[in-house]
Amino acid sequence: MKKSFRPYLAFLLMGSALTFSACKDEKDPEPDHEHDVVTTVTLTLTPANGGQPITATWEDLDGPGGKAPEIDQLVLSANTTYTGSIAFASEEAHGDHHDTHDLTADIREEGTAHEIFYFANPQGLVTFTKTDKDANGRPIGLETTATTTATGTGKVRILLKHQPGTKSSTSNENTGETDVDITFDTSVQ
């Protein structure tokens, strides 16, 4: 009886080994985009014909769900063209100090998967044109020109979209995942 039990035991052990090797612990798939929480956005517009840069900052250091973000008003001159840049940062509090990670270089490096959209309300208050391109020749929006005409007040909305595999010449603000959606009250004087 002992001899007939051994082949069954061998088959049982082989079946178990195959089952366990086929069910090995699989790691979660890598996320397509690791998100740092954007806590600071700084828009800088410098008059093309010279003059002091205009800076507007949106800052939410405690992140979503905390206190309301601090938002500067964007104050521009009428009939002016500006050279623009925008910077994104992630700041984390560690006791009595903050660590800051500049995300702008990451966005530029991953330009084929990112695009920044600018909207003025009312339309025409400020017109933004993206001047930087990704490796495929498509706009990113970290660098712009901004043009004002008449005086007025309104809002400038800025969207940072993550569009891996979907960014194309027809991409728009509805394509991809929103990383940042902020609005500056704007006055053109």
TORKOL-133236 format. One record per atom (N, C-alpha, C, CB): residue in three letters; z, x, y. Coordinates in steps of 0.1 Angstrom, whole numbers, padded with zeros to 4 digits, always signed. Each point is the difference from the previous one (the first is absolute). Glycine has a CB too. Example, Ala and Ser with C-alpha at 12.3 -4.5 7.8 and 13.67 -1.06 7.14 Angstrom:
TORKOL-133236
ALA+0078+0132-0057/ALA+0000-0009+0012/ALA+0000+0009+0012/ALA+0012-0019-0012/SER-0019+0015+0023/SER+0000+0009+0011/SER+0008-0008+0011/SER-0022+0012-0006/
END
This chain:
TORKOL-133236
MET+0000+0008-0012/MET+0000-0008+0012/MET+0000+0009+0012/MET+0012-0018-0012/LYS-0005+0029+0012/LYS+0000+0009+0011/LYS-0014+0005+0004/LYS+0023+0007-0006/LYS-0031-0004-0003/LYS-0014+0005+0003/LYS-0008-0011+0007/LYS+0001+0015-0020/SER+0000-0027+0016/SER-0008-0011+0006/SER+0004-0003+0015/SER-0004-0010-0023/PHE+0017+0013+0026/PHE+0005-0002+0013/PHE-0005+0011+0010/PHE+0020-0011-0010/ARG-0023+0023+0006/ARG-0004+0010+0009/ARG-0013-0002+0006/ARG+0012+0015-0014/PRO-0022-0020+0008/PRO-0013-0003+0007/PRO+0002-0010+0011/PRO-0013+0006-0021/TYR+0021-0017+0018/TYR+0002-0010+0010/TYR+0007+0006+0012/TYR+0001-0018-0018/LEU+0009+0026+0015/LEU+0007+0007+0011/LEU-0009+0008+0008/LEU+0021+0000-0014/ALA-0030+0008+0008/ALA-0010+0008+0007/ALA-0009-0009+0009/ALA+0001+0017-0018/PHE-0006-0028+0013/PHE-0008-0009+0008/PHE+0008-0006+0011/PHE-0014-0005-0020/LEU+0026+0002+0018/LEU+0009-0006+0010/LEU+0002+0010+0011/LEU+0011-0015-0017/LEU-0008+0027+0014/LEU+0002+0011+0010/LEU-0013+0003+0008/LEU+0018+0010-0015/MET-0029-0010+0008/MET-0013+0003+0007/MET-0003-0012+0009/MET-0009+0013-0019/GLY+0011-0025+0015/GLY-0002-0012+0009/GLY+0009+0000+0012/GLY-0007-0013-0020/SER+0019+0017+0018/SER+0010+0001+0011/SER-0005+0011+0010/SER+0019-0008-0015/ALA-0023+0019+0010/ALA-0004+0011+0008/ALA-0012-0004+0009/ALA+0008+0017-0017/LEU-0018-0024+0010/LEU-0012-0005+0008/LEU+0004-0010+0010/LEU-0014+0004-0020/THR+0023-0013+0017/THR+0005-0010+0009/THR+0006+0006+0012/THR+0003-0016-0019/PHE+0006+0025+0017/PHE+0008+0007+0011/PHE-0009+0008+0008/PHE+0020+0000-0013/SER-0030+0007+0007/SER-0009+0008+0008/SER-0009-0008+0009/SER+0001+0018-0018/ALA-0005-0030+0012/ALA-0009-0009+0008/ALA+0008-0007+0011/ALA-0014-0003-0020/CYS+0027+0002+0019/CYS+0008-0007+0010/CYS+0008+0010+0008/CYS+0001-0020-0015/LYS-0006+0032+0017/LYS+0007+0010+0008/LYS+0002-0006+0014/LYS-0009+0019-0014/ASP+0019-0013+0020/ASP+0004-0005+0013/ASP-0011+0004+0010/ASP+0024+0003-0005/GLU-0030-0013+0011/GLU-0010+0002+0010/GLU+0006+0000+0014/GLU-0018-0010-0015/LYS+0014+0019+0023/LYS+0005+0000+0014/LYS-0008-0011+0008/LYS+0006+0025-0001/ASP+0001-0030+0011/ASP-0007-0009+0009/ASP-0012+0006+0006/ASP+0021-0012+0005/PRO-0032+0005-0003/PRO-0012+0007+0006/PRO+0004+0004+0014/PRO-0016-0014-0014/GLU+0010+0025+0019/GLU+0002+0005+0013/GLU-0005-0010+0010/GLU-0002+0024-0008/PRO+0010-0027+0019/PRO-0005-0009+0010/PRO-0012+0006+0007/PRO+0023-0010+0003/ASP-0032+0001+0001/ASP-0012+0004+0007/ASP+0003+0007+0013/ASP-0013-0018-0011/HIS+0024+0013+0018/HIS+0003+0005+0013/HIS+0015+0000+0002/HIS-0022-0009+0009/GLU+0028+0020-0008/GLU+0014+0001+0002/GLU+0003-0002+0015/GLU+0003+0016-0020/HIS+0005-0026+0022/HIS+0003-0004+0014/HIS+0012+0006+0006/HIS-0011-0021-0005/ASP+0009+0028+0016/ASP+0012+0004+0008/ASP+0001-0011+0010/ASP-0003+0025-0003/VAL+0015-0029+0006/VAL+0002-0010+0010/VAL-0003+0005+0014/VAL+0017-0011-0015/VAL-0027+0005+0021/VAL-0003+0005+0014/VAL+0010-0005+0009/VAL-0025+0000-0005/THR+0032+0009+0012/THR+0011-0004+0009/THR-0004+0002+0015/THR+0017+0005-0018/THR-0027+0003+0020/THR-0004+0003+0014/THR-0015+0001+0001/THR+0022+0013+0003/VAL-0027-0019+0007/VAL-0015+0000+0003/VAL-0001+0004+0015/VAL-0006-0017-0018/THR-0001+0027+0021/THR-0002+0005+0014/THR-0014+0000+0004/THR+0020+0014-0002/LEU-0024-0023+0011/LEU-0014+0000+0006/LEU+0000+0008+0013/LEU-0004-0023-0011/THR-0005+0032+0011/THR-0001+0008+0012/THR-0014-0001+0006/THR+0017+0016-0008/LEU-0019-0020+0020/LEU-0012-0002+0007/LEU-0001+0009+0013/LEU-0002-0024-0009/THR-0007+0033+0009/THR-0002+0009+0012/THR-0012-0003+0007/THR+0012+0018-0012/PRO-0011-0020+0026/PRO-0012-0003+0008/PRO-0011+0011-0002/PRO+0015-0012+0017/ALA-0027+0008-0020/ALA-0011+0009-0003/ALA-0003+0009+0012/ALA-0009-0016-0017/ASN+0011+0011+0029/ASN-0003+0007+0012/ASN+0012+0008+0005/ASN-0017-0017+0006/GLY+0028+0019-0014/GLY+0012+0007+0004/GLY+0011-0009+0004/GLY-0015+0019+0007/GLY+0027-0014-0008/GLY+0012-0008+0003/GLY+0010+0001-0011/GLY-0014-0015+0014/GLN+0025+0008-0012/GLN+0011+0001-0009/GLN-0003-0009-0012/GLN+0016+0004+0019/PRO-0012+0000-0031/PRO-0002-0008-0012/PRO+0010-0013+0001/PRO-0007+0021-0014/ILE+0002-0031+0009/ILE+0008-0013-0002/ILE+0004+0000-0014/ILE-0012-0013+0019/THR+0025+0011-0022/THR+0005-0001-0013/THR+0008-0013-0002/THR+0002+0025-0001/ALA-0005-0032-0010/ALA+0008-0012-0004/ALA+0004+0003-0015/ALA-0013-0016+0016/THR+0026+0013-0018/THR+0006+0002-0013/THR+0006-0012-0006/THR+0005+0023+0007/TRP-0007-0025-0019/TRP+0006-0011-0008/TRP+0009+0007-0010/TRP-0020-0016+0002/GLU+0033+0012-0002/GLU+0010+0007-0008/GLU+0009-0010-0007/GLU-0001+0020+0015/ASP+0002-0018-0028/ASP+0009-0008-0009/ASP+0007+0009-0009/ASP-0015-0021+0002/LEU+0025+0028+0003/LEU+0007+0010-0008/LEU+0007-0005-0012/LEU+0002+0013+0021/ASP+0003-0025-0020/ASP+0008-0005-0012/ASP-0009-0008-0009/ASP+0020-0001+0014/GLY-0033+0001-0012/GLY-0009-0006-0009/GLY+0000-0016+0000/GLY+0002+0020-0014/PRO-0011-0025+0005/PRO-0001-0015+0000/PRO+0013-0006-0004/PRO-0024+0002-0007/GLY+0027-0014+0014/GLY+0012-0007-0003/GLY+0012+0004+0008/GLY-0009-0002-0023/GLY+0008+0013+0031/GLY+0011+0004+0008/GLY-0002-0006+0014/GLY+0002+0021-0013/LYS+0003-0013+0023/LYS-0002-0004+0014/LYS-0014-0001+0003/LYS+0022+0011+0006/ALA-0025-0019+0005/ALA-0014-0001+0005/ALA-0005+0014+0005/ALA+0004-0024+0006/PRO-0017+0027-0008/PRO-0005+0013+0004/PRO+0000+0001+0015/PRO-0014+0001-0020/GLU+0015+0012+0025/GLU-0001+0002+0014/GLU-0015+0003+0003/GLU+0024+0010+0001/ILE-0029-0017+0009/ILE-0015+0000+0002/ILE-0002+0002+0015/ILE-0005-0015-0019/ASP-0002+0026+0023/ASP-0004+0003+0014/ASP-0011-0010+0004/ASP+0007+0024-0002/GLN-0007-0026+0015/GLN-0012-0007+0005/GLN-0011+0010+0003/GLN+0015-0018+0010/LEU-0027+0014-0013/LEU-0012+0009+0003/LEU-0005-0004+0014/LEU-0006+0002-0025/VAL+0007+0008+0034/VAL-0004-0003+0014/VAL-0012+0009+0003/VAL+0023-0007+0007/LEU-0035+0001-0004/LEU-0012+0008+0002/LEU-0006-0003+0014/LEU-0005+0000-0025/SER-0004+0009+0029/SER-0007-0003+0013/SER-0013-0007-0003/SER+0011+0021+0010/ALA-0015-0029+0000/ALA-0013-0007-0001/ALA-0011+0009+0001/ALA+0010-0021+0009/ASN-0022+0018-0014/ASN-0012+0007+0001/ASN+0001+0015-0003/ASN-0006-0016+0018/THR+0013+0018-0030/THR+0003+0014-0004/THR-0004+0001-0015/THR+0019+0002+0017/THR-0024+0010-0020/THR-0003+0004-0014/THR+0011+0010-0004/THR-0025-0005+0002/TYR+0031+0003-0014/TYR+0010+0009-0005/TYR-0004+0006-0013/TYR+0017-0014+0011/THR-0012+0026-0014/THR-0002+0007-0013/THR+0013-0003-0007/THR-0015+0018+0008/GLY+0014-0024-0020/GLY+0012-0005-0006/GLY+0003+0007-0014/GLY-0003-0021+0011/SER+0016+0021-0014/SER+0004+0004-0013/SER+0012-0008-0004/SER-0008+0024+0003/ILE+0010-0025-0016/ILE+0012-0008-0005/ILE+0007+0009-0011/ILE-0011-0023+0005/ALA+0024+0022-0005/ALA+0008+0008-0010/ALA+0009-0010-0007/ALA-0002+0021+0014/PHE+0004-0018-0027/PHE+0009-0008-0008/PHE+0010+0009-0006/PHE-0018-0016-0006/ALA+0031+0012+0005/ALA+0011+0008-0005/ALA+0009-0009-0008/ALA-0002+0016+0019/SER+0009-0009-0029/SER+0011-0007-0007/SER+0012+0008+0002/SER-0016-0008-0018/GLU+0026+0001+0023/GLU+0013+0007+0003/GLU+0011-0006-0008/GLU-0007+0005+0023/GLU+0015+0004-0029/GLU+0011-0005-0009/GLU+0013+0006+0006/GLU-0015-0002-0021/ALA+0025-0007+0021/ALA+0013+0005+0005/ALA+0008+0006-0012/ALA+0000-0018+0018/HIS+0006+0029-0015/HIS+0008+0007-0010/HIS+0013+0004+0007/HIS-0020+0009-0013/GLY+0030-0018+0013/GLY+0012+0003+0007/GLY-0002+0001+0015/GLY+0008+0012-0020/ASP-0006+0000+0026/ASP-0001+0002+0014/ASP-0014+0006+0005/ASP+0025+0003+0000/HIS-0035-0003-0009/HIS-0013+0005+0004/HIS-0011-0009-0006/HIS+0009+0024+0003/HIS-0021-0022+0002/HIS-0012-0007-0005/HIS-0010+0010-0005/HIS+0004-0019+0017/ASP-0010+0016-0029/ASP-0011+0008-0005/ASP-0013-0008+0004/ASP+0014+0011-0019/THR-0023-0004+0025/THR-0013-0006+0004/THR-0011+0006-0008/THR+0009-0004+0023/HIS-0017-0005-0029/HIS-0012+0004-0007/HIS-0012-0006+0008/HIS+0012+0000-0023/ASP-0021+0009+0028/ASP-0012-0004+0007/ASP-0010-0005-0010/ASP+0005+0017+0019/LEU-0008-0029-0018/LEU-0010-0006-0010/LEU-0014+0001+0005/LEU+0018-0016-0008/THR-0020+0020+0020/THR-0014+0000+0006/THR-0009+0009-0008/THR+0010-0004+0022/ALA-0005+0016-0026/ALA-0009+0010-0007/ALA-0003-0006-0014/ALA+0011+0019+0012/ASP-0001-0027-0018/ASP-0003-0006-0013/ASP-0011-0010+0001/ASP+0024+0004-0007/ILE-0023-0012+0018/ILE-0010-0011+0002/ILE-0014+0007+0002/ILE+0018-0016+0010/ARG-0018+0026-0002/ARG-0013+0007+0002/ARG-0006+0006-0013/ARG+0008+0006+0024/GLU+0001+0000-0032/GLU-0004+0006-0012/GLU-0005-0011-0010/GLU+0017+0019+0003/GLU-0011-0030-0003/GLU-0004-0011-0008/GLU-0009-0010+0008/GLU+0021+0002-0014/GLY-0029+0003+0023/GLY-0008-0008+0009/GLY-0009-0010-0007/GLY+0002+0019+0016/THR-0007-0015-0028/THR-0009-0009-0007/THR+0007-0012-0005/THR-0014+0020-0007/ALA+0027-0020+0007/ALA+0008-0012-0004/ALA+0007-0007+0011/ALA+0002+0011-0022/HIS-0004-0006+0035/HIS+0008-0006+0011/HIS-0010-0003+0011/HIS+0021+0012-0006/GLU-0017-0023+0014/GLU-0007-0003+0012/GLU+0010-0007+0010/GLU-0023-0002-0012/ILE+0022+0005+0024/ILE+0009-0006+0010/ILE-0009-0009+0009/ILE+0016+0020+0000/PHE-0011-0032+0002/PHE-0007-0010+0008/PHE+0008-0003+0012/PHE-0010-0010-0021/TYR+0002+0008+0032/TYR+0006-0003+0014/TYR-0006-0013+0005/TYR+0003+0025+0005/PHE+0006-0034-0001/PHE-0004-0013+0005/PHE+0007-0002+0014/PHE-0004-0009-0024/ALA-0003+0005+0034/ALA+0006-0004+0013/ALA-0001-0015+0001/ALA-0007+0023+0010/ASN+0017-0029-0004/ASN+0000-0014+0002/ASN+0006-0002+0014/ASN+0003-0006-0024/PRO-0011+0002+0034/PRO-0013-0006-0002/PRO-0010+0011-0003/PRO+0006-0019+0015/GLN-0017+0015-0022/GLN-0010+0010-0003/GLN-0006+0006+0012/GLN-0005-0013-0021/GLY+0003+0026+0022/GLY-0006+0006+0011/GLY+0011+0006+0010/GLY-0019-0015-0002/LEU+0031+0012-0001/LEU+0011+0006+0008/LEU-0001+0015-0001/LEU+0015-0021-0003/VAL-0016+0026-0009/VAL-0002+0014-0004/VAL-0009+0000-0011/VAL+0023+0007+0008/THR-0034+0002-0008/THR-0009+0001-0011/THR+0002+0014-0006/THR-0017-0016+0011/PHE+0020+0016-0024/PHE+0002+0012-0007/PHE-0012+0003-0009/PHE+0025-0004+0000/THR-0029+0017+0000/THR-0011+0005-0008/THR+0006+0012-0008/THR-0018-0008+0016/LYS+0017+0007-0030/LYS+0004+0011-0008/LYS-0009+0011+0000/LYS+0011-0016-0015/THR-0006+0028+0017/THR-0008+0012+0002/THR+0001+0010-0012/THR+0002-0003+0024/ASP+0007+0001-0033/ASP+0002+0010-0011/ASP-0006-0007-0013/ASP+0020+0011+0010/LYS-0024-0003-0019/LYS-0007-0004-0012/LYS+0007+0006-0013/LYS-0022-0003+0013/ASP+0021-0005-0024/ASP+0005+0006-0013/ASP-0011+0008-0006/ASP+0015-0020-0003/ALA-0013+0025-0009/ALA-0010+0008-0007/ALA-0013-0007-0003/ALA+0020+0012-0010/ASN-0019-0025+0010/ASN-0013-0008-0003/ASN-0006-0005+0013/ASN+0010-0007-0021/GLY-0006+0012+0033/GLY-0006-0003+0012/GLY+0005-0014+0006/GLY-0019+0014-0007/ARG+0029-0020+0001/ARG+0005-0013+0005/ARG+0012+0002+0009/ARG-0008-0011-0022/PRO+0010+0002+0031/PRO+0011+0002+0010/PRO+0014-0001-0006/PRO-0015-0010+0017/ILE+0024+0018-0011/ILE+0014+0000-0004/ILE+0008-0007+0011/ILE-0002+0021-0013/GLY+0001-0017+0025/GLY+0007-0006+0012/GLY+0012+0007+0005/GLY-0008-0021-0009/LEU+0011+0034+0004/LEU+0011+0008+0005/LEU-0004+0005+0014/LEU+0007+0007-0023/GLU-0020-0006+0026/GLU-0005+0004+0013/GLU-0009-0010+0005/GLU+0002+0024-0006/THR-0001-0027+0019/THR-0008-0011+0006/THR-0003+0003+0014/THR+0011-0016-0015/THR-0020+0008+0021/THR-0001-0002+0014/THR+0004-0014+0003/THR-0019+0018+0002/ALA+0026-0020+0009/ALA+0004-0013+0004/ALA-0005-0003+0014/ALA+0021+0001-0015/THR-0027-0012+0018/THR-0006-0003+0013/THR+0006-0013+0005/THR-0021+0013-0006/THR+0025-0012+0019/THR+0005-0012+0007/THR-0010-0004+0010/THR+0024+0006-0004/THR-0024-0019+0008/THR-0009-0004+0012/THR+0009-0006+0010/THR-0020-0004-0015/ALA+0021-0009+0015/ALA+0008-0007+0010/ALA+0015+0000-0003/ALA-0020-0015+0004/THR+0028+0012+0006/THR+0014-0001-0002/THR+0004-0013-0009/THR+0004+0012+0022/GLY+0007-0011-0028/GLY+0004-0012-0008/GLY+0012+0004-0009/GLY-0023-0009+0001/THR+0028-0001-0008/THR+0011+0003-0009/THR-0003-0007-0014/THR+0017+0001+0019/GLY-0012+0005-0029/GLY-0002-0006-0013/GLY+0007+0009-0011/GLY-0022-0009+0008/LYS+0015+0010-0019/LYS+0006+0008-0011/LYS-0010+0008-0007/LYS+0017-0018-0004/VAL-0013+0030-0001/VAL-0008+0008-0009/VAL+0007+0001-0013/VAL-0009+0014+0020/ARG+0001-0019-0030/ARG+0005+0000-0014/ARG-0007+0012-0008/ARG+0004-0025+0001/ILE+0005+0032-0009/ILE-0005+0011-0007/ILE+0003-0002-0015/ILE+0002+0016+0020/LEU-0012-0015-0028/LEU+0002-0001-0015/LEU-0004+0013-0007/LEU-0004-0025+0002/LEU+0012+0030-0010/LEU-0003+0011-0009/LEU-0002-0006-0014/LEU+0013+0018+0014/LYS-0026-0017-0019/LYS-0003-0006-0013/LYS-0002+0011-0010/LYS-0010-0020+0011/HIS+0015+0018-0023/HIS-0002+0009-0012/HIS-0011-0007-0008/HIS+0024+0009+0000/GLN-0035-0002-0002/GLN-0012-0006-0006/GLN-0006+0009-0011/GLN-0005-0012+0021/PRO+0013+0016-0031/PRO-0006+0009-0010/PRO-0010-0007-0008/PRO+0022+0012-0002/GLY-0034-0006+0001/GLY-0011-0005-0008/GLY-0007-0012+0006/GLY+0012+0008-0019/THR-0007-0013+0031/THR-0006-0012+0006/THR-0005+0003+0014/THR+0015-0014-0014/LYS-0012+0026+0020/LYS-0004+0003+0013/LYS-0015+0002+0000/LYS+0022+0010+0006/SER-0029-0017+0003/SER-0015+0001+0001/SER-0004-0003+0014/SER-0003-0007-0024/SER-0010+0007+0026/SER-0005-0002+0014/SER+0003-0014+0004/SER-0018+0017-0004/THR+0021-0026-0005/THR+0003-0014+0003/THR+0015-0003-0001/THR-0023-0006-0008/SER+0031+0016+0006/SER+0015-0003+0000/SER+0005-0006+0013/SER+0003+0019-0016/ASN+0007-0027+0015/ASN+0006-0006+0012/ASN+0015-0001-0002/ASN-0022-0012+0005/GLU+0028+0006+0005/GLU+0015-0001-0001/GLU+0005-0008-0012/GLU+0000+0002+0025/ASN-0009-0009-0031/ASN+0005-0008-0012/ASN-0002+0007-0013/ASN-0006-0020+0012/THR+0000+0033-0012/THR-0002+0008-0012/THR+0012+0008-0002/THR-0025+0000+0004/GLY+0030+0000-0016/GLY+0011+0009-0004/GLY+0014-0005+0003/GLY-0016+0018+0004/GLU+0025-0008-0005/GLU+0014-0003+0002/GLU+0004+0004+0014/GLU+0005+0003-0025/THR+0004-0010+0031/THR+0004+0003+0014/THR+0012+0009-0001/THR-0008-0021+0009/ASP+0007+0033-0004/ASP+0011+0010+0001/ASP+0008-0002+0013/ASP-0013+0016-0014/VAL+0006-0019+0025/VAL+0007-0002+0013/VAL-0007-0012+0007/VAL+0006+0025+0002/ASP+0001-0033+0005/ASP-0005-0011+0008/ASP+0010-0001+0012/ASP-0011-0013-0020/ILE+0007+0018+0031/ILE+0008+0000+0012/ILE-0007-0005+0012/ILE+0013+0019-0009/THR-0006-0023+0019/THR-0006-0005+0013/THR+0007+0005+0012/THR-0007-0021-0012/PHE-0001+0026+0021/PHE+0006+0005+0013/PHE-0004-0011+0011/PHE-0002+0025-0007/ASP+0012-0029+0015/ASP-0003-0007+0012/ASP-0007+0009+0009/ASP+0020-0015-0002/THR-0031+0010+0008/THR-0009+0009+0008/THR-0002-0005+0014/THR-0011+0008-0022/SER+0011+0001+0031/SER-0003-0004+0014/SER-0011+0010+0005/SER+0024-0009+0004/VAL-0035+0004+0001/VAL-0010+0008+0007/VAL+0001-0003+0015/VAL-0016+0000-0021/GLN+0019+0011+0028/GLN+0003-0002+0015/GLN-0010+0008+0008/GLN+0024-0002-0004/
END
